[in-house]
Amino acid sequence: MEYIIGAFIKAFSLIFNLDQELIAIIILSFKVSGGALIIATFAGLPMGAMTGLKRFRGRGIIISILNTFMGLPPVVVGLFVYLILSRSGPLGFMALLYSPTAMIIAQCILAFPIVASLCHSAIISVDPIIKQASMALGATPLQVTATIVKEARYGIISGIMAALGRVMAEVGAILIVGGNIAGYTRVMTTTIALETDKGNFELALALGIILLTISLIINSALHLIQKKGMVEANRWV
């Protein structure tokens, strides 16, 4: 028991003293996850909007694939990206394996279907009356689309926040494609796994506390966004 208490004390000491190794790992984690989220958002929003607003052949299949891929096992994604980026793979000449770029690619694949699928759900949940009213007032197709997306903004933001939570907590895929190289590809989740195996619980606990804090912030923000969206939706009732 005393050992556990001592480990927590040292962990908090690392946090409050702004340990350089700890800060470097956190910064890299935000760079990788943030980069993946930005790419996934720019790719996922148009896909979600297209499937939510348009009717076309194959739409149902695309929606089913997006919903299925929301639960992609990270290790499978990591294996897929590894094979693509390995020396014998089609993109091996780019030498991206065991780099932050490879980690961003893996996390982007995990985040994309979440953003696209939840964006689609948010858009189709918008009251059809809003679309009809916009068209009746003479709005152009682009203006109608902008109006619907604006009404669905809280659901869309919730989807982006959910994707952020997924990539921040991910370990399997980035461990495979990143290699967990100290000072280069070592992020919070992979460091926690490594340091726990080594018995260095102080650093693992410090990162665990920070990761839990980030998760709490994300979930709290998600709850507030959803609550605000429900309040605005009730005004139309």
C-alpha positions as CSV (number, residue, x, y, z in Angstrom):
1,M,0.0,0.0,0.0
2,E,2.8,2.4,0.9
3,Y,4.5,1.6,-2.5
4,I,1.3,2.6,-4.3
5,I,0.9,5.8,-2.4
6,G,4.5,6.6,-3.0
7,A,4.1,6.0,-6.7
8,F,1.1,8.4,-6.8
9,I,3.1,11.1,-5.0
10,K,5.9,10.8,-7.4
11,A,3.5,10.8,-10.3
12,F,1.9,14.1,-9.1
13,S,5.4,15.5,-8.6
14,L,6.3,14.8,-12.2
15,I,3.1,16.6,-13.3
16,F,3.5,19.7,-11.1
17,N,7.2,20.0,-11.8
18,L,6.5,19.8,-15.6
19,D,8.9,17.0,-16.2
20,Q,10.5,17.5,-19.7
21,E,10.0,13.9,-20.8
22,L,6.4,14.0,-19.7
23,I,5.7,17.2,-21.5
24,A,7.4,16.0,-24.7
25,I,5.2,12.8,-24.7
26,I,2.0,14.9,-24.2
27,I,2.9,17.3,-26.9
28,L,3.6,14.5,-29.4
29,S,0.3,12.9,-28.4
30,F,-1.7,16.0,-29.2
31,K,0.2,16.5,-32.5
32,V,-0.5,13.0,-33.7
33,S,-4.2,12.8,-32.5
34,G,-4.9,16.4,-33.5
35,G,-3.4,15.9,-37.0
36,A,-5.4,12.7,-37.4
37,L,-8.6,14.4,-36.2
38,I,-8.2,17.4,-38.6
39,I,-7.7,15.2,-41.6
40,A,-10.6,12.9,-40.6
41,T,-12.9,15.9,-40.0
42,F,-12.1,17.4,-43.4
43,A,-12.7,14.0,-45.1
44,G,-15.6,12.8,-42.9
45,L,-17.8,15.9,-42.9
46,P,-18.3,16.0,-46.7
47,M,-19.0,12.3,-46.7
48,G,-21.5,12.6,-43.8
49,A,-23.2,15.5,-45.5
50,M,-23.4,13.8,-48.9
51,T,-25.0,10.6,-47.4
52,G,-27.3,12.7,-45.3
53,L,-28.5,15.1,-47.9
54,K,-28.4,13.2,-51.2
55,R,-30.1,10.1,-52.5
56,F,-28.0,8.1,-54.9
57,R,-27.2,4.5,-55.8
58,G,-25.0,2.7,-53.3
59,R,-25.9,5.2,-50.5
60,G,-27.2,2.4,-48.2
61,I,-24.0,0.4,-48.7
62,I,-21.8,3.4,-47.9
63,I,-23.8,4.1,-44.7
64,S,-23.6,0.4,-43.7
65,I,-19.8,0.4,-44.2
66,L,-19.3,3.6,-42.2
67,N,-21.4,2.3,-39.4
68,T,-19.5,-1.0,-39.4
69,F,-16.1,0.7,-39.5
70,M,-16.9,2.7,-36.4
71,G,-16.0,-0.4,-34.5
72,L,-12.8,-1.2,-36.4
73,P,-10.3,-3.1,-34.1
74,P,-7.3,-0.8,-33.8
75,V,-4.8,-3.7,-34.2
76,V,-6.4,-4.6,-37.5
77,V,-6.0,-1.0,-38.7
78,G,-2.4,-1.1,-37.5
79,L,-1.7,-4.3,-39.3
80,F,-3.2,-2.9,-42.5
81,V,-1.2,0.3,-42.4
82,Y,1.9,-1.6,-41.5
83,L,1.6,-3.8,-44.6
84,I,0.9,-0.8,-46.8
85,L,3.9,1.2,-45.4
86,S,6.4,-1.7,-45.0
87,R,9.3,-2.0,-47.4
88,S,7.6,-4.7,-49.4
89,G,4.3,-2.7,-49.4
90,P,3.0,-0.4,-52.1
91,L,4.0,2.7,-50.2
92,G,7.2,1.3,-48.8
93,F,9.3,3.7,-50.9
94,M,8.0,6.6,-48.8
95,A,9.8,5.3,-45.7
96,L,6.9,6.3,-43.4
97,L,6.8,3.3,-41.2
98,Y,7.8,3.9,-37.5
99,S,7.1,7.6,-37.8
100,P,4.5,10.1,-36.5
101,T,3.1,10.3,-40.0
102,A,2.3,6.6,-39.9
103,M,0.6,7.0,-36.6
104,I,-1.5,9.9,-37.9
105,I,-2.6,7.7,-40.9
106,A,-3.6,4.9,-38.6
107,Q,-5.6,7.2,-36.2
108,C,-7.2,9.0,-39.2
109,I,-8.5,5.7,-40.5
110,L,-10.1,5.1,-37.0
111,A,-11.5,8.6,-36.7
112,F,-12.9,9.0,-40.2
113,P,-15.9,6.6,-40.0
114,I,-16.9,8.0,-36.6
115,V,-17.0,11.6,-37.9
116,A,-18.7,10.6,-41.2
117,S,-21.3,8.4,-39.6
118,L,-22.2,10.7,-36.7
119,C,-22.3,13.6,-39.1
120,H,-24.7,11.7,-41.3
121,S,-26.9,10.8,-38.2
122,A,-27.0,14.5,-37.1
123,I,-28.0,15.7,-40.6
124,I,-30.8,13.2,-41.1
125,S,-32.1,14.1,-37.6
126,V,-32.8,17.7,-38.7
127,D,-36.5,18.4,-38.9
128,P,-37.6,18.2,-42.6
129,I,-39.7,21.3,-42.1
130,I,-36.5,23.3,-42.0
131,K,-35.5,22.1,-45.5
132,Q,-39.0,22.7,-46.8
133,A,-39.2,26.2,-45.3
134,S,-35.8,27.1,-46.8
135,M,-36.8,25.9,-50.3
136,A,-40.2,27.7,-50.0
137,L,-38.3,31.0,-49.3
138,G,-36.4,30.6,-52.5
139,A,-33.1,29.4,-51.1
140,T,-30.5,27.9,-53.5
141,P,-29.4,24.3,-53.0
142,L,-26.2,25.5,-51.4
143,Q,-28.1,27.7,-49.0
144,V,-30.5,24.9,-48.1
145,T,-27.4,22.6,-47.4
146,A,-25.8,25.3,-45.3
147,T,-29.0,25.8,-43.3
148,I,-29.4,22.0,-42.6
149,V,-25.7,21.7,-41.6
150,K,-26.1,24.7,-39.3
151,E,-29.1,23.1,-37.6
152,A,-27.1,19.8,-37.2
153,R,-24.0,21.6,-35.9
154,Y,-24.2,20.3,-32.3
155,G,-24.5,16.7,-33.5
156,I,-21.6,17.2,-35.9
157,I,-19.4,18.7,-33.1
158,S,-20.4,15.8,-30.9
159,G,-19.2,13.4,-33.6
160,I,-15.9,15.2,-33.8
161,M,-15.4,15.1,-30.0
162,A,-16.2,11.4,-30.0
163,A,-13.6,10.8,-32.7
164,L,-11.1,12.8,-30.6
165,G,-11.8,10.6,-27.6
166,R,-11.3,7.5,-29.7
167,V,-7.9,8.5,-31.1
168,M,-6.5,9.9,-27.8
169,A,-7.1,6.6,-26.0
170,E,-5.9,4.4,-28.9
171,V,-2.8,2.3,-28.4
172,G,-2.9,-0.9,-30.6
173,A,-2.6,0.6,-34.1
174,I,0.0,3.3,-33.2
175,L,2.1,0.8,-31.3
176,I,2.3,-1.4,-34.5
177,V,3.1,1.4,-37.0
178,G,4.9,3.8,-34.7
179,G,7.2,1.4,-32.9
180,N,7.1,3.3,-29.6
181,I,10.5,4.9,-30.2
182,A,11.6,7.1,-27.3
183,G,11.6,10.8,-28.2
184,Y,10.1,10.2,-31.7
185,T,6.9,8.1,-31.7
186,R,6.3,7.5,-28.0
187,V,2.9,8.9,-27.0
188,M,0.9,8.7,-23.8
189,T,-0.9,5.4,-24.3
190,T,2.1,3.5,-25.6
191,T,4.3,5.0,-22.8
192,I,1.8,3.8,-20.2
193,A,1.9,0.3,-21.6
194,L,5.7,0.2,-21.8
195,E,6.4,1.8,-18.4
196,T,4.0,-0.5,-16.7
197,D,5.8,-3.5,-18.1
198,K,9.1,-2.0,-16.9
199,G,7.7,-1.4,-13.4
200,N,8.2,2.4,-13.7
201,F,4.7,3.2,-12.4
202,E,5.5,6.8,-11.6
203,L,5.6,8.0,-15.2
204,A,2.8,5.6,-16.2
205,L,0.6,6.9,-13.4
206,A,1.4,10.5,-14.3
207,L,0.4,10.0,-17.9
208,G,-2.6,8.0,-16.8
209,I,-3.9,10.8,-14.7
210,I,-3.4,13.3,-17.5
211,L,-5.1,10.9,-20.0
212,L,-8.1,10.5,-17.6
213,T,-8.3,14.3,-17.2
214,I,-8.3,14.8,-20.9
215,S,-11.0,12.1,-21.2
216,L,-13.1,13.8,-18.5
217,I,-12.8,17.2,-20.3
218,I,-13.8,15.6,-23.7
219,N,-16.8,13.9,-22.2
220,S,-17.9,16.9,-20.2
221,A,-17.7,19.1,-23.3
222,L,-19.6,16.4,-25.3
223,H,-22.3,16.4,-22.6
224,L,-22.6,20.2,-22.6
225,I,-22.8,20.3,-26.5
226,Q,-25.5,17.6,-26.6
227,K,-27.4,19.4,-23.8
228,K,-27.3,22.7,-25.6
229,G,-28.4,21.0,-28.8
230,M,-31.4,19.5,-27.0
231,V,-32.3,22.8,-25.6
232,E,-32.3,24.5,-29.0
233,A,-34.2,21.6,-30.5
234,N,-37.0,22.0,-27.9
235,R,-37.5,25.6,-28.9
236,W,-38.9,24.5,-32.2
237,V,-41.4,22.1,-30.6
